[in-house]
Amino acid sequence: MSALNPDHLRTRLLDALVAPGARERTERSRLVQAARERFVAGEGVDDAVATAAWLRRTNRLAALHPLLPAATDAAAVEATITEATTAIERIAPVTAGGDYHSELYLAPEHLGLGLDPARAEEALRRICTAGDDHRVDITLRSGPDHAMDALLDLVQRVRLEHPRLTTSLVARRHRSEADAAVLAATGARVRLVRGGTGEPQVSSWQDPHEVDLAFARCLATLLGSGVHTVVATHEPVLLDLADGLADQSGRGPEGLEYQFFLGADPDLQLRTADAGHRVRILVPYGPMWLEHLHDLARRPSGVRRLVETVTGRG
């Protein structure tokens, strides 16, 4: 019997911690509570807005990320629209000024894309309209690999009226280099992530070196096209690569946006901002906070960050 991949083993262990029978015990654990205080802004939008205001005072922008359950019916989609528009209205006056826009970050499942594409499109249009009215940009998470065609079709249609709509690409997926080229050709704004564990082998690179190379190829395509590009990674090698490619493309420090997780590598965040780069922090809040921590821990350095938090070394 072949040895189990360490990434897959970590994924299995983390999945077991959020299973229905273990969830309540996991939520009460000392490590999880410490991680929640550091990596989640709080339960409601007031907590997130207060965090965004604090970030702005330290030269960092915010992307509010409501942690919502997946929408399973029309009522749930309406709840997403209400939460999103409330967040847009609340964050806009906090970070207004200059050419800076605040941001709202949503997942396709919050719109019910897999259940009713037409309803999801209507919901996204309503949210983007509210964003345009208040100078708040909307970014969509990538979603699962098998749903990327539906997501990209949705983005293409809505961008005709809302060109600042941004979509995320997971670099480790085999298809992402071609997707990056298509998006770049249409002038779409793109948020590029390296991608954590759990991506199927049939459709994504598994070797870390291959994943880094895939990220580099996608990033070179985006930067070479001149489209607005967000680099969402904490990996030092990839951050250095982004700096170098940005210089080669003539963008300069403000021509590229870096996005980090709230509470993760705060010294790196501040150094990057102080160096003149545009830095945006993902600010999660809401009821599905344990799922967010689960997702964070599945990333390459997520477990290390959680351990540093509970031991006081982070």
Buried (B, 14 or more C-beta within 10 A) or exposed (E): EEEEEEBEEBBEEBEEBBEEEEEEEBBEEEBBEBBBEBBBBBEBBEBBBBBBBBBBEEBBBBBBBBBBBBBEEEEBBBBBBEBBBBBBBBBBEBBBEEEEBBBBBBBBBBBBBBBBBEBBBBBBBBBBBBBBEBBBBBBBBBBBBEBBEBBBEBBBEBBEEBEBBBBBBBBBBEBBBEBBBEBBEEEBBBBBBBBBBBBEEEBBBBEEEEBBBBBBBBBBBBBEBEBBBBBBBBBEEBBEBBBEBBBEBEBEEEBBBBBBBBBBBBEBBBEBBEEEBBBBBBBBBBEBBBBBBBBBBBBBBBBEBBEBBBEEEB
